[in-house]
Amino acid sequence: MLDLTYEAPKPKVIAGAKHDWELVIGMEIHAQVASQAKLFSGASTKFGAEPNSNVSFVDAAMPGMLPVINEYCIEQAVRTGLGLKAQINLTSAFDRKNYFYPDLPQGYQISQLYHPLVGEGEVIVDMEPGVARLVRIERIHVEQDAGKSIHDMDPNMSFVDLNRTGVALMEIVSRPDIRGPEEAAAYVVKMRQILRYLGTCDGNMQNGNLRADVNVSICLPGQYEKYMETQDFGHLGTRCEIKNMNSMRFIQQAIDYEAKRQIAIVEAGGNVDQETRLYDPDKGETRSMRSKEEAHDYRYFPCPDLLPLEIEQGWVDDIAASLPELPDEKKARFVKIFGLSEYDASVLTAEVVNAAYFEEVVTAAGDGKLSANWVINELFGRLKKDDCDIADSPVSPTQLAGIIKLIKSDAISGKIAKDLFEIVYSEGGDPEQIVEDRGMKQVTDTGAIETAVDEIIAANPAQVEKAQQNPKLAGWFVGQVMKATGGKANPKAVNELVAAKLGL
Amino acid sequence: MSIDIETAARVAKLARIKVESEDLPALAQSFNDILGFIEQLNEVDVEGVEPMVSVTPMRLKRRTDGVTDGDMQDKVLANAPDAREGFFAVPKVVE
């Protein structure tokens, strides 16, 4: 296997009034399973439908309705587990987590506390080229999502929409291996990338399809290493859980705020209470969710409506065999096979569609480095300007490869290539044909260039004298020749000829 | 394990079942009777016996991933004490 090596990043250190402190962060990511129907009913999962229209009697918890599991949701969770190199449990079971809330008509959420579907795995969180954090995954369990309560449509009432009720979620629980706000955001980015590669979650954070609960605690330098040695949480501080965040920026801000809050408490001689908190982005602070405290007694018990979930090793093996190439492998391959820098490879593999586009270009054009430059700088830059993504690109991989091939064969200069790209981008057409039709071909015919050089030298005797004393001024002649030839002269040939004619 | 009146009151509250305070001692006693029966079961030696999760040897029934249900807002809302603009309307819940 092609593996890149990396070093662990330094943990973030925050200076308190008395000590330096380090952060210890664990995350629970709730990822909505990409499926047509819900986890236990045949109602649609489609976002943005009329309220309460994607609701079956099972989701509405009508008396006597029984859950029947959607096998594809299980397949998706297994695929996710395999993508995180995790252990798959052939026997798992569902439990009821009991609490009352208007958007939870059953009065309980069907989840997997005691016997999750997926066990321990890992994910490599890239920080910068050559630096990455290995974060251990503790488990992934499958559970139902709740509905949605809307509080601002009426002064006295809350409105409840059950469309999301019963949609399958994967709860991906990490070990407390994340050591700073930036790492926490990078962890979510990497998880989202892997899920999107696998096609098991669309990762749409705005729609709430990927949300994170963040557990934050502080410790003195050296304590975390003791925890890692012993796996004894006694070495770490008391943690607080910040619930339900769906923005990378807010995740970082919330962790920053929460760490400073805890440091202030501990340095003043107090104790951090283990509690659930909410981040308020308007005020930039976290606050306690006191209302949840009493409800914290969830009285979990095995769901009597569902038998244990037994899956076969052969089925798991089939899913494993169908896994796509994942981001780490793809990035390593791009570095090794196409000679890209790790940075370029990261940019190109961030989204699987981008990587596929690049591969098409490089396969047709050859030259990994040049192809990467054109895809990243010209194409991505141009698309960004129009607020488009690659799916809307007016330039196909074949067209872009055509432009690159023209550069490689010295048919056009790099500068003309940019003009050509703009023409292909806005008007379309075959790059080679355009170059032919519009006379954009680079002049490599030394005879023609020589004539132009001679003319300019003859017309500017004063400049010739200066350049002969100071060879750096030869650039002026090169510029004049390029101008005279409409930018089509091969710059390398011009340089050589100018130097020769001036006797430099 | 023994359930006192306080625990009985707490469990009732968590289950959102209203129990008058004079009924709590009897409720606690019922809990204790049930738990006593469970404790009796605990006396049986089940060493080496595989836990039985169902009385019939069945595999968990599965469905395929297709939309076969829903699209009946009126029926879903039919029993709601209050519904507006397609939503269930409930007394304001503020977090």
Interface residues (C-beta under 8 A of the other chain):
Chain A: S35 Q36 A37 S41 G42 A43 S44 E50 P51 N52 S53 N54 V55 S56 F57 V58 D59 A60 V68 I69 N70 E71 Y72 C73 I74 A93 N98 F100 Y101 P102 S149 I150 H151 M153 D154 P155 N156 M157 S158 F159 V160 D161 L162 L278 M289 S291 A295 D297 R299 L306 L307 P308 L309 E310
Chain B: L14 R16 V53 S54 M58 R59 L60 K61 R62 R63 T64 D65 G66 V67 T68 D69 G70 D71 M72 Q73 K75 V76 L77 D82 R84 E85 G86 F87 F88 A89 V90 P91 K92 V93 V94 E95
